[in-house]
Amino acid sequence: MNLKQNVLLVLAALISVCVGVFVFQSTSKIEFSETTFVYDPQRVIQPFELQDETNTVFTNDNLKGYWDLVFLGYLSCPDVCPMTLAKLSRILPELQKVSDKPVRIVFVSVDPKRDTPENMAKYIDYFGGNIKGVRAEHKNLFPFVRNLGLMYSIPDQEIEDGYFVDHSASIILVNPDAQIEAIFKPEIVLNQVPTVDTQTMLEDFKKLM
């Protein structure tokens, strides 16, 4: 075999490798919905300390080993919070079918003045399913929420106990290594409460699995 033939064989091999890489990249690329954003690389959750509904300390370690759906709310919330919890509770068995790790809901109260662990325990028990309720005073709560990429705001002057809390309606997906894997954003529809489409979330969760 002469030099020219050797060169042609090498070029053919290189072209074959390049084509293979291109095909692999094209076929392995996953398309998610417009309301789902997947972090690559995953985001680290800084050390935190909250309380759960049993008044037990809840830290980063308590997130490990689960696929957690984390979202903000408060017990006096009139619409977004109960609607989201109800929708997540209904879809939880379907999410669990596609995961070899337990899938759980983590409800983060952003109203520590009114939401005690005892009240939270009664509230989440109403919805059933694998749900944790967590809370903290603002000095610990605010950095945790900000680290998740979410926000909340309480009025400066609270009118008795009837005030409302503004908060994000997105759902954060935390992986079994306690890292932020993705964020599911709510649908914005005129004259409707902004909530996450759980069927779309289920399809994108399947793709992640």
TAFEN-V98817 format. One line per field, one symbol per residue. burial: 1 if it has 9 or more other C-alpha atoms within 8 Angstrom, else 0. A space follows every 10 residues. Layout:
burial=???
//
This chain:
burial=0000010000 0000000000 0000000000 0000011010 0110100011 1110000111 0011111111 1111101001 1111111110 1100110010 1111111111 1100111111 1011001000 1111110001 1001111101 0100000000 0000101011 1111110111 1111111000 0001110100 110111000
//
